[in-house]
Amino acid sequence: MTVIMLGQNFKYETEAVLKLFYPVRAFDFVFVGDGEPAPKPDGDLIILSRKIYSGYADLTAEAFIGGKNLTDHTLVKLESDDYEHLCELGLCRALFDCLKELTGISPEWGMLTGVRPVKLVSGLMKKGLSEEEIYSHMQGRLGVSREKIGLAIKTAKNQEQALKALPKNGVSLYVSIPFCPSRCAYCSFVSQTVASFLKLIPEYVERLCDEIALTADIVRGLGLRLDTVYFGGGTPTSLSAGELERIMSVISERFDLSGLREYTVEAGRPDTVTEEKLSAIKRGGADRVSVNPQTLNQSVLDAIGRKHTVAQFFEAYDLAKKAGFGAINVDLIAGLPTDTLESFEAGLSEIIRLSPENITVHALSIKRSADLMQSGGELDHELAAKMISYSGSALGAAGYEPYYLYRQKNQLGNQENVGWERGGSLGIYNINMMEEVQTVLAVGAGGSTKIVADEKNIRRLYNPKYPLEYLRRYDTTVAVRKREAERLLREIRGRENE
Ligand code: SF4
């Protein structure tokens, strides 16, 4: 589809709106300068223009799609405060309204394309807006449905307690274990399968321990406190019990864990979970684990190339329960290929029957690099939306509350991922991450350190993505970035103490 851009350059924002309606189409953006003639290509066409008339900018979207055409526009005063932002918003809204009418699709999150809608709601709450004002702002200005606004408000309110208890000088530690026993077909994560990288693991574990020790020195030296620890992946339980023990013992020896509010290890794939590993994790200090089947339908598990059985999930869950963790999280995905509404509902009911402290329901995110996309798998946006809507009512009825929510690019049906909890077991690390209220020091390949000075001042430092690259560049990149993180944190501490 050709998109002609006249008098403005809001490509990033308008492309995000286009993708809400055409998630897998490619767009050819053509920029036309003042006075230049606009090309007249064949096929579907969108013209996005900004023209200036007596004190106003006229932002117009014209869509010529499938033999139908529609125009929408809005005006912005030239002397408005925040003029560029209002123009961008106005053009996106005109385009959104045109496409909504032409396609008959009503994205429930409206024009919101960011990953953190709850952060937007918390921001509005902090400014003193009432719930009705938040509804009116998000519905009127951004086209978000009342159901999604309600969900975001509820989530923001449920987070309040955890955010209030945020310790001063607290930081979180993220430990990246980018290995998996095999690669699932919907996954675009850069994880390495254990079979092909088995030889790297011992060296990886040692380097990771070095980086953890270095990070602990920085935290101690700056008088910071560890608030949460999170092992993610990949699949952390791809490692052996001994390897997990080794990493966790470096954490408990090097850090002061007396103020720790949460320690999570994502066990992830049930086929990697053993009694021995769970007891090593428990001894190592973790009180929260995740065991993730994604679906309880065996034929769907087979279709997505997730090489474990439904029975293995129940066994792993049972082991985690017997090991006595304070909280267990279970992940499910809505919109998996070949899944049906009935099978999704049955799977969710089974999980609710187990009554884990946390259930996280994701809407499938379509990544071009996933094997599933390469093989042209069928995806059903409407069905995913129905599953997500069902999960909200079923979990609500079972006494679960939404406590964190985020969106990814290209999620089926333009839906979201929601973490649900019961009995006050909120996953604190998840909230801190999504609200961007705390520094996260990440270690390991693919780790992304986030230094939070305040909500508008966040710096990210990335470790090399792949384990081999991580090992080779440990001295030249990883250790150097840690020192950079230390420098930034020292500056922030200096400012706080002024
Ligand atoms: S277990 Fe998770 S990270 Fe590993 S391949 Fe499957 S989806 Fe990707």
Boltz pocket constraint, residues with backbone or C-beta under 6 A from the ligand:
constraints:
  - pocket:
      binder: B
      contacts: [[A, 179], [A, 180], [A, 182], [A, 183], [A, 184], [A, 186], [A, 187], [A, 188], [A, 189], [A, 191], [A, 233], [A, 234], [A, 235], [A, 268], [A, 269]]
      max_distance: 6.0
